Amino acid sequence: MTHSLDPAALDQLFLQARTFNKFTAEPVGDDLLRQLYDLYKWGPTSMNTQPGRVVFVRTEEGKQKLKPALMPNNVDKTMAAPVVAIVALDTAFYEHMPTQFPANPAARDLFASNAGLSTDTATRNSSLQGAYLIMAARALGLAAGPMSGFNPTMVNEAFFPDGRWKANFLINLGWGDPSGNRPRGPRLAFEDGVVLA
């Protein structure tokens, strides 16, 4: 890239963007969810591992399956969101490496033979992919409300009973209703968050 985004884009992605707790009743169509994936999938991951997986929960049946795992203060807003993304990780992500990282034919075995490296890589990079999802949603005009207030064991039992995928965090998605926004929290000053070495 050779130029900065214009101020309106920076506002939409960062400066004026908010974590939404409330959404309009307008649905989010499957075509838009596919467009969302086709955008955020391009975010970089270590050795192109791409361990992130997403379940887009859209139906009442799916939401009722998710509901018991939510912390009480997250129930109403999550049940009302048009879509809830379960950002998960694939514990066997390395099975795709022969096609996704052909530059290193030994990459699959590197992760398959090292459980610690595999777990760390999957956790770190699926978190990155979830962040890319949030930014891609904002870029497409959607609002996002990421959450970690849930019981991952219950989500795994309900949605991933074979144990291969594991829940990382949740993101409520839809068309934002700013009436549900809280006052924006402050951010650390440069001097408190950065060391120039």
C-alpha positions in Angstrom: 0.0 0.0 0.0 1.3 3.4 -0.9 -1.1 5.8 0.8 -3.0 6.3 4.0 -6.8 5.8 4.2 -8.9 8.9 4.2 -10.1 10.3 7.6 -13.6 8.9 7.1 -12.2 5.4 6.7 -10.0 5.8 9.8 -13.0 7.0 11.7 -15.1 4.0 10.7 -12.4 1.5 11.4 -10.8 3.0 14.6 -11.4 6.6 15.7 -15.2 6.7 15.9 -15.8 2.9 16.0 -17.4 1.5 19.1 -18.2 -1.9 20.7 -21.9 -2.2 20.1 -24.3 -3.7 22.6 -27.5 -3.1 20.6 -28.4 -3.7 17.0 -31.4 -2.8 14.8 -33.8 -5.6 13.7 -32.4 -5.6 10.1 -31.0 -9.0 9.3 -27.5 -9.7 8.1 -27.8 -11.9 5.0 -25.7 -14.9 4.1 -24.2 -13.1 1.1 -22.8 -10.4 3.4 -21.4 -13.1 5.8 -19.7 -14.7 2.8 -18.4 -11.2 1.7 -17.2 -10.7 5.3 -15.2 -13.9 5.2 -13.8 -13.2 1.8 -12.4 -10.0 3.2 -11.0 -11.0 6.6 -9.5 -14.2 5.4 -6.6 -12.2 3.9 -5.3 -11.0 7.2 -1.8 -12.5 7.9 -1.2 -15.5 10.2 2.1 -17.2 11.1 3.2 -19.4 8.3 -0.2 -18.9 6.8 -1.6 -21.3 9.4 -5.1 -19.9 9.4 -6.2 -21.8 12.5 -9.3 -19.6 13.0 -12.7 -21.0 12.4 -16.1 -19.3 12.7 -19.6 -20.4 13.4 -22.1 -17.7 12.4 -25.1 -18.4 14.7 -28.2 -16.8 13.0 -31.1 -19.0 13.9 -33.3 -19.1 17.0 -32.3 -22.7 17.5 -28.6 -21.9 17.3 -29.0 -19.0 19.8 -30.9 -21.2 22.3 -28.0 -23.6 22.1 -25.6 -20.8 22.9 -27.7 -19.1 25.6 -26.8 -21.4 28.6 -23.1 -20.7 28.1 -23.5 -16.9 28.3 -22.8 -14.8 31.4 -26.1 -13.3 32.6 -25.2 -9.7 31.5 -24.5 -10.9 28.0 -27.7 -12.9 27.4 -30.1 -10.2 26.2 -27.8 -8.4 23.8 -26.6 -11.7 22.3 -30.1 -13.1 21.8 -31.1 -9.9 20.1 -28.1 -9.6 17.8 -28.8 -10.7 14.2 -25.6 -12.8 14.2 -23.3 -14.2 16.8 -19.9 -15.2 15.5 -18.2 -18.0 17.6 -14.6 -17.4 16.8 -12.9 -20.8 17.3 -9.6 -22.5 16.6 -9.0 -25.7 14.8 -6.6 -27.8 16.9 -5.6 -29.7 13.7 -5.1 -26.6 11.6 -1.8 -28.0 10.3 -3.6 -30.6 8.2 -4.2 -27.8 5.7 -0.6 -26.7 5.6 0.5 -28.7 2.6 -1.8 -26.6 0.4 -1.8 -23.4 2.4 2.0 -23.2 3.0 3.6 -25.1 0.2 6.8 -23.1 0.6 7.7 -25.4 3.5 6.7 -29.0 2.9 7.8 -29.9 6.5 5.5 -27.3 8.1 2.7 -29.8 8.8 4.9 -32.2 10.7 6.5 -29.3 12.7 3.1 -28.6 14.3 1.7 -32.1 14.3 4.7 -33.3 16.4 4.7 -30.4 18.9 1.5 -29.9 20.9 2.7 -26.9 22.7 3.8 -25.0 19.6 0.5 -26.0 17.9 -1.7 -24.8 20.8 0.2 -21.5 21.1 0.1 -20.9 17.3 -3.6 -21.8 17.1 -4.6 -19.5 20.1 -2.5 -16.5 19.0 -3.4 -16.7 15.3 -7.2 -17.4 15.7 -7.3 -14.4 18.0 -5.7 -12.3 15.2 -8.2 -13.7 12.8 -11.1 -12.7 15.1 -9.7 -9.2 15.2 -9.5 -9.1 11.4 -13.2 -10.2 11.4 -14.1 -7.2 13.6 -12.2 -4.8 11.4 -13.7 -6.3 8.2 -17.2 -6.1 9.7 -16.6 -2.4 10.4 -15.2 -1.8 6.9 -18.5 -3.3 5.5 -20.7 -1.1 7.7 -21.5 -3.7 10.3 -21.2 -3.1 14.0 -19.4 -5.6 16.2 -19.6 -6.4 19.9 -16.8 -8.8 20.9 -17.2 -10.7 24.2 -15.3 -13.1 26.4 -18.1 -13.4 28.9 -19.1 -17.0 28.3 -18.3 -20.5 29.3 -16.1 -22.0 26.6 -16.5 -25.6 27.8 -20.2 -25.3 27.4 -19.9 -23.8 23.9 -17.5 -26.5 22.9 -19.8 -29.2 24.1 -22.8 -27.7 22.3 -21.1 -26.7 19.0 -17.9 -28.8 18.8 -18.6 -32.1 20.4 -15.8 -33.9 18.4 -13.3 -31.7 20.2 -11.3 -30.6 17.1 -12.5 -27.0 17.2 -12.3 -24.9 20.4 -14.1 -21.7 21.2 -11.9 -18.6 21.6 -14.4 -15.7 21.9 -17.7 -14.4 20.6 -18.6 -11.4 18.5 -22.2 -10.1 18.2 -22.7 -8.7 14.7 -25.4 -6.6 13.0 -26.4 -3.0 12.1 -25.5 -0.9 15.1 -28.0 0.9 17.2 -25.9 3.6 19.0 -28.6 4.0 21.7 -27.1 1.0 23.4 -23.5 2.4 23.5 -21.9 3.2 26.8 -19.6 6.3 27.2 -16.4 5.5 25.3 -13.6 4.4 27.6 -10.2 6.1 27.6 -7.1 4.7 26.1 -3.6 4.7 27.5 -1.2 7.5 26.5 1.6 6.7 24.1 4.1 6.9 26.9 2.1 4.3 29.0 1.7 1.8 26.2 4.8 2.0 24.1 8.6 1.7 24.6 10.9 2.9 21.9 13.9 0.7 22.0 
